[in-house]
Each structure stands twice: as C-alpha cells, then as structure tokens.
Amino acid sequence: MYLQQLSIINFKNYSEAELIFSDGVNAFTGNNGAGKTNLLDAIHYLSLCKSYFNTVDSQQIKQGTDFFIINGTFDKNDIPETVACSVKRAQKKIFKRNKKDYQRLADHIGLFPIVMVSPYDVSIIMEGSEERRKFIDNVISQTDNHYLDELITYNKILSNRNALLKSIAETGRFDPGLLEVLDEQLIASGNVIFGKRRSFMESFTSIFSKYYQFITEDAEQVQLVYESQLLQHSFAELLTKTTEKDRILERTTAGIHRDDLQFSIHGMPLKKFGSQGQQKSFLIALKLAQYNYLQQQKGFKPLLLLDDIFDKLDEKRITKLMQMVSAHEFGQVFITDASTNRVRTIFNQIQVDVKLFKVENGEVIA
C-alpha cells in the first residue's frame, strides 16, 4: 500500500497544495514553521480520521477560513482507493472512502494503517500512564475493529460507575444492586481488553527488542514490560477489594484503565536515567516495532511518517536507521528535516532514491 497523491485546502498554514509521491522515500525540507509537519499530519488524517497533534478538528482550519478539505488516493494491491475528509466550523466532520460516507469513523480505522514518529512522542516516556495506554490502543485498534468498540464501551461503563460513586458520596444513598450491575458490565468489558492487550504485548516485546538492538548495535540493555493489576488478580477480586476505597475517593481505582508500560535501561527507569539520544532510540524502536506488528497483522506494509527524527541522533544511528527504513522490509516513507543537503547526503551515502519537496511558508515546491 502507498499514497499516490495528496491535496489539501485551508489546512493549518496551507491555502492549497497538491503533491504526487514516490512509492519509496519522500522528504519534506524547509525551515522550522514552514509547514513540513502539517503535511505529515494531513496524511495522518486520511489514515486515522484525526490529527496526530491536536484532537480539536476546528483548530486545524486555516485562520480566516471556515473549512478544510484533505483528499488522497491510495494504491492497495494496484487498486486505487480515494479518501476524503472535510471539516466545517460548527459542523460534523465528514469522511468518505471512494465517494461513500462513513456511518461510523471507527469503520475506517485500520484500512490504511500508519505509523508516525515525532518529537512529541517523548510524552510516551515522560508523561503519565495514559500516554502509554494510548500507544497500545492505537496499535491494536488498527488491527482489530472490535477492540475500539470495546474501549468505548468500557469507558462509558467506567464513567457511569464513577458517577454513581460520586452520587453515593453526595447523597449517602447506596444501592449495592446497582453497583453490582455496573461491576459485572465493567468486568466483562475489561477482561476482553486485558486479554487483547496481554496477547499483543507477548508478541510486541520481542519485536521491539530486535529493533532496539539493531539501532544501538547491542550497546545498551533495555526492557519493555506490560503492567496490569489483572496480571495478579481477577478483575472481580480487585473491584471487591477496592469498593470501600472507591467510595471514599469517589472513583474506580482498579481496572484496565490503570494499565501501564514500564521502560527501563540497564535496569533503571528510562525516564530518569536515559539520555535524550537513548530515549529517542527507544521511541524509534517502539514505533518500528509497531510498524512490523501492523505489517504482520494486516499482510501489507503501512505508511511510515518520520518527523524531524535526525535531531538528537548521532550520525551512525541516523545512517543505520535510514538503511533500515529504506530496505525492502519497509514500504513508503515520509520524512521531514530542516536541511535539504543533509537529506541528500544521507540517502546518497546509502544509495537510495529520495523524492524531495521544498516547503516554504505553507507552499510546496516539488
């Protein structure tokens, strides 16, 4: 699978742009703020129905205008597939595939799988557990339509249970039967999600280790560990044990919404003891493993978007990384970098063709 063509109108800092891509490596170069990353985000929209950086659709509309449109044509097994997204202020987002509207955006997720690597990914390491759960959920959702539905169901039940706990605290009225019904629903949904996450991590961990070892040439020992309360206790036991605590705190303290990933280097937390270069290598390995997992599950190659990844990586790691992503194992690649010369030099050294697009103030010069 690859993206043949992209056209955008009033998207972020672009009034209008149309691009024709190579099915290999494509690079957007230009000064910071020119709009390189916005092109990657437009591609992300076509694949996952949303921005990678900002969940508020209306904030992607170019200032002074009332709508944006993104159109793209994918090639899947030599069959063209058109995808269109349009957003108008104060109106519902419209998504179409081959000119047919989607009833549910969730039905689009996974049809055109994508992996994005961005400086913003450092939040996966530095921020709270929610960011790491999002990473797991993003990967699984692109391979399992039912998983996303189950997540939505779980979060609705969790919200209802928390609302009941707050009501109990405010009114003093406690209906054990109602709480029991919500517990049963939460357990049923949570167990499904836990099973899928555990199965995913069993496959994913070894893939991740392979990529990290390749990027660093086995120079460092890192660990990726899935943490869940359900690994030690059944969900039913956990809810029974925490009922009183939940009533005091007015929220549900046990469940798969507390799952986390533990990242370590040489046995120490990566967040505290990893250098910026080590953290970046870890994140890149995490995303390349995501790519490999998606490819295995989907049976074809996803798109790979690499935003400003040369920063904070030494020349040796950059060369190895570009050799890897340009090889047969990977498909179409999109890269952003401030320096046209650096991109040319890197790909000349590894003897790989790259299609360059110069970006200046929201305009693309092929």
C-alpha positions in Angstrom: 0.0 0.0 0.0 1.2 3.5 -0.7 -0.2 7.1 -1.0 -0.1 8.2 -4.6 -1.5 11.7 -4.3 -2.4 14.3 -1.6 -4.3 17.5 -2.0 -5.2 19.9 0.8 -7.3 23.2 1.0 -7.2 25.5 4.0 -5.4 23.0 6.3 -3.4 24.6 9.0 -1.0 27.1 7.2 -1.8 25.8 3.7 -4.3 27.6 1.4 -3.9 24.9 -1.2 -1.4 22.2 -2.1 -1.2 19.2 -4.3 1.5 16.5 -4.2 2.4 13.4 -6.2 4.5 10.9 -4.2 7.1 8.3 -4.9 6.2 4.8 -3.6 9.6 4.8 -1.8 11.1 7.7 0.3 9.6 11.2 0.2 11.2 14.1 2.1 9.8 17.5 3.0 12.5 20.0 3.8 12.4 23.7 4.9 12.8 26.0 7.8 11.0 25.4 11.1 7.4 26.6 10.9 7.3 26.3 7.1 4.6 23.6 7.3 6.6 20.3 6.8 4.9 18.6 9.8 1.5 19.8 8.7 1.8 17.6 5.5 2.5 14.6 7.6 -0.5 15.4 9.8 -2.7 15.6 6.7 -1.6 12.1 5.8 -2.3 11.0 9.3 -5.9 12.5 9.0 -6.5 10.4 5.9 -5.5 7.2 7.7 -6.8 7.7 11.3 -9.5 10.4 10.9 -7.8 12.8 13.2 -4.7 15.0 13.8 -1.7 13.4 15.4 -1.1 16.5 17.5 -4.5 18.1 18.3 -7.8 16.4 18.8 -9.9 19.6 18.1 -10.7 19.4 14.4 -11.8 23.0 14.0 -8.3 24.2 15.2 -6.8 22.6 12.0 -8.7 25.1 9.8 -6.6 27.8 8.3 -7.1 31.2 10.0 -9.6 33.4 8.2 -11.4 30.5 6.6 -14.4 28.3 7.6 -13.4 24.8 6.4 -10.6 22.5 5.4 -10.5 19.6 2.9 -8.0 16.8 2.6 -8.1 14.3 -0.3 -5.8 11.4 -1.0 -5.5 8.4 -3.4 -4.0 5.2 -2.0 -2.8 2.3 -4.1 -3.8 -1.1 -2.4 -2.8 -4.1 -4.5 -2.9 -2.0 -7.7 -6.4 -0.8 -6.9 -6.9 3.0 -6.4 -8.8 4.0 -3.2 -9.8 7.6 -2.7 -10.2 9.0 0.8 -11.7 12.5 1.5 -12.0 14.4 4.8 -13.8 17.7 5.2 -14.4 19.8 8.3 -16.5 23.0 8.6 -16.7 25.1 11.7 -19.6 24.1 14.0 -20.5 21.1 11.7 -19.8 17.3 11.9 -16.7 16.0 10.3 -17.3 14.2 7.0 -15.2 11.2 5.9 -15.6 9.4 2.6 -14.0 6.4 1.0 -14.5 6.0 -2.7 -17.1 8.8 -2.5 -19.2 6.9 0.1 -19.8 8.4 3.5 -18.9 6.5 6.6 -21.7 5.9 9.1 -19.0 5.4 11.8 -15.5 6.7 11.6 -14.3 3.7 13.6 -15.0 1.6 10.4 -12.2 3.4 8.7 -9.5 2.7 11.3 -7.1 0.1 10.1 -7.9 0.2 6.4 -4.9 2.4 5.7 -2.5 1.7 8.6 0.1 4.3 9.5 3.0 4.8 12.0 4.1 8.3 13.0 7.4 9.1 14.7 7.5 12.6 16.1 9.4 14.6 18.7 6.1 14.8 20.6 6.4 11.1 21.2 8.7 11.8 24.2 5.4 12.2 26.1 5.1 8.4 26.0 8.2 8.2 28.2 7.9 11.4 30.2 4.2 11.8 30.8 1.7 9.6 32.8 0.4 6.1 32.1 -2.4 7.4 29.8 0.1 8.2 27.1 1.4 4.7 27.1 -2.1 3.1 27.1 -2.9 5.3 24.1 0.1 3.8 22.3 -1.1 0.3 23.0 -4.6 1.1 22.0 -3.5 2.8 18.8 -1.7 -0.2 17.6 -4.3 -2.8 18.5 -7.2 -0.6 17.1 -5.5 -0.6 13.6 -5.6 -4.4 13.6 -8.9 -5.2 15.5 -12.1 -3.3 14.8 -13.8 -4.8 17.8 -11.1 -3.5 20.2 -12.0 0.1 19.6 -15.7 -0.6 20.2 -14.8 -2.4 23.4 -12.7 0.5 24.6 -15.6 2.9 24.0 -18.0 0.6 25.9 -15.6 0.2 28.9 -15.1 4.0 29.2 -18.8 4.6 29.2 -19.4 2.0 32.0 -16.4 3.4 33.9 -17.9 6.9 33.6 -21.3 5.6 34.9 -19.6 3.8 37.8 -17.7 6.9 38.8 -20.8 9.0 38.6 -22.6 6.5 40.9 -19.7 6.6 43.4 -19.9 10.4 43.4 -23.7 10.3 43.9 -23.3 7.9 46.8 -20.9 10.3 48.5 -23.1 13.3 47.9 -26.5 11.7 48.9 -25.4 9.0 51.3 -27.8 6.6 49.5 -26.0 3.3 48.5 -27.7 0.8 46.2 -25.5 -2.3 46.2 -27.5 -3.9 43.4 -26.9 -1.0 41.0 -23.2 -1.1 41.8 -23.1 -4.8 41.3 -24.7 -4.5 37.8 -22.1 -1.9 36.8 -19.3 -4.1 38.2 -20.4 -7.0 36.1 -20.5 -4.9 32.9 -17.1 -3.4 33.7 -15.6 -6.8 34.4 -16.9 -8.3 31.1 -15.6 -5.4 29.0 -12.3 -5.0 30.9 -11.5 -8.7 30.6 -11.8 -8.5 26.8 -9.5 -5.5 26.6 -7.0 -7.1 29.1 -6.8 -10.3 27.1 -6.2 -8.4 23.8 -3.5 -6.1 25.4 -1.7 -9.1 27.0 -1.7 -11.1 23.8 -0.4 -8.0 21.9 2.4 -7.4 24.3 3.5 -11.0 24.2 4.2 -10.6 20.5 5.3 -7.0 20.5 8.0 -7.1 23.2 10.3 -9.4 21.2 9.8 -7.3 18.0 10.7 -4.2 19.9 13.9 -5.7 21.3 15.1 -6.7 17.8 14.8 -3.1 16.5 16.4 -1.5 19.5 19.4 -3.9 19.3 19.8 -3.1 15.6 19.7 0.7 16.1 22.2 0.6 19.0 24.2 -2.4 17.9 23.5 -4.1 21.2 25.3 -1.3 23.1 22.5 -1.0 25.7 20.2 -3.3 27.6 16.6 -2.1 27.7 13.3 -3.6 28.9 9.7 -3.1 28.0 7.2 -4.6 30.5 3.4 -4.6 30.5 2.0 -3.8 33.9 -1.6 -4.5 34.8 -3.4 -5.2 38.1 -5.2 -8.0 36.3 -1.9 -9.9 35.9 -2.0 -10.8 39.6 -5.8 -10.7 40.4 -9.0 -11.3 38.7 -11.0 -8.1 37.9 -13.8 -9.3 40.1 -11.5 -9.7 43.1 -10.0 -6.3 42.5 -13.3 -4.5 42.5 -14.5 -6.3 45.6 -11.3 -5.4 47.5 -11.4 -1.7 46.5 -15.1 -1.0 47.0 -14.7 1.0 50.2 -11.6 2.8 48.8 -13.6 3.7 45.7 -16.5 5.1 47.8 -14.1 7.3 49.7 -12.2 8.6 46.7 -15.4 8.7 44.5 -13.7 7.0 41.6 -12.8 3.5 40.4 -9.3 2.7 41.5 -8.8 -0.8 39.9 -9.1 -1.9 36.3 -7.5 -1.9 32.9 -7.7 2.0 32.9 -4.7 1.8 35.2 -2.6 -0.4 32.9 0.9 0.9 32.1 4.2 0.1 30.3 7.5 0.1 32.2 10.5 1.3 30.2 14.0 0.7 31.6 17.6 0.9 30.6 20.3 -1.2 32.3 17.6 -1.9 35.0 16.9 1.7 35.7 13.9 3.8 34.7 14.4 5.2 31.2 12.6 8.5 32.2 15.2 9.3 34.8 18.4 7.6 33.6 18.2 7.6 29.8 19.9 10.3 27.8 18.0 12.2 25.1 19.6 10.0 22.5 18.8 6.8 24.3 15.2 7.9 24.8 14.9 8.8 21.2 16.4 5.4 20.1 13.9 3.7 22.4 10.9 5.6 20.9 12.1 4.9 17.3 12.4 1.2 18.1 9.0 1.3 19.7 7.5 2.8 16.5 9.4 0.5 14.2 8.1 -2.5 16.2 4.6 -1.0 15.8 5.2 -0.9 12.0 6.4 -4.5 11.9 3.4 -5.7 14.1 0.9 -3.9 11.8 2.5 -5.4 8.7 2.3 -8.9 10.2 -1.3 -8.5 11.2 -2.5 -6.7 8.0 -0.5 -8.6 5.4 0.8 -5.4 3.7 3.1 -2.5 4.5 1.8 0.5 6.4 2.9 4.1 5.7 5.8 5.3 7.9 6.0 9.0 8.8 9.2 10.3 10.4 9.0 13.8 11.7 12.3 15.6 12.5 13.9 12.3 13.7 17.5 13.3 12.8 17.7 15.6 15.8 19.4 14.2 18.9 20.6 11.1 17.0 24.3 10.7 16.1 25.4 10.1 12.5 25.9 6.4 13.0 22.4 5.8 14.3 20.9 8.0 11.6 22.6 6.0 8.8 21.6 2.7 10.3 18.0 3.9 10.7 17.8 5.2 7.1 19.3 2.0 5.8 16.7 0.0 7.7 13.6 2.0 6.7 14.7 2.2 3.1 15.1 -1.5 2.8 12.6 -4.0 1.4 11.1 -4.6 4.9 9.5 -1.2 4.8 7.3 0.4 2.2 6.5 4.1 1.6 8.3 6.5 3.9 7.7 10.3 4.5 10.5 12.3 6.3 10.8 15.9 7.4 14.0 17.7 8.0 15.2 21.3 8.1 18.2 20.6 5.8 17.8 19.6 2.2 21.6 19.0 2.0 21.6 16.6 5.0 18.8 14.6 3.4 20.6 14.4 0.1 23.8 13.4 1.7 22.3 10.7 3.9 20.5 9.0 1.0 23.4 9.4 -1.4 25.6 7.6 1.1 23.2 4.6 1.3 22.4 4.8 -2.4 18.7 5.1 -2.0 16.5 7.4 -4.2 14.5 10.1 -2.4 11.9 12.5 -3.8 12.4 15.9 -2.3 9.7 18.6 -1.7 10.9 22.0 -0.6 8.4 23.7 1.8 8.3 27.5 2.3 5.6 29.3 4.3 2.8 26.9 3.5 3.7 26.3 -0.1 5.3 23.2 -1.6 7.9 23.4 -4.3 8.5 19.9 -5.8 
